[in-house]
Structures are given as structure tokens and as C-alpha cells.
Amino acid sequence: MDEERIVLSERQKKAQRSRSIAIGLALAAFVVLVYFGSVLKFGAALFNRPI
């Protein structure tokens, strides 16, 4: 079977990497936002509960 592979140019590789970094940063920001939102909603009692 003859597979054709797509070869990206350097410009395309750089753009793909930039998009990947932007998605990663957005995901990290969302996680931090949800974490701090939870802390604000539940207050300091969140950390004083028995495990």
C-alpha cells in the first residue's frame, strides 16, 4: 500500500506549535480559574474538612 505523507513546511510547523502552546496556556488558565472559583465558592472551610 502506497502511503502519501503530508510534509509540513517550517512556517506551518511554527504555526502549529504556536497554536499548541496557545491551547495549552488557555487550558491551564481555565484550570486555575476553576480552582480559584471553587475556593471562593466554598471558602476557607474547604481546607478544614476531615479527609
N, C-alpha and C positions, 0 to 999 in steps of 0.2 A: 504494500500500500504506500503510495507516494504522498507523504505529508508535506503540506506547504506551511512554513512557519512565517509568522509576521515578525519582521525585524524593525524595531523602533529606532528612529534617528536620535541623536543626542538631545535635540530640542524636545522631542516627545518624552524621552526618559526623564529629563529635568522637569517637565510639566507634570508628569505622572508622580514623581517624587514630591513635588510641591503640593499637589492635591492630597497625597497620602499624609503628609505632615499636617496639612490644614485639617483634615478629617480627624487625625489623632488628637490634635490640640482641642478641636471642638468637642470630641468625646470626653477628654479629660476635664474640660471646663464644665460640661454637663454633669459629670460625676461629682465634682466639687460642689456645684450648685445644689444638687440633690442632697448631698451630705450635710451642707450647712443649712439647707432648708429644713431637713429633718431635725437637726439640733435646735434650730429656732422654734420649730413647732412643738417639740416635746420638752424643750428647756433643759436645765441642768439636771433634772431628775432622771434623764436618760442614762446618765453615767452612774447614778447612785442606786440602781436597782440590783437585786441579787441575781447572780448568774446560775 
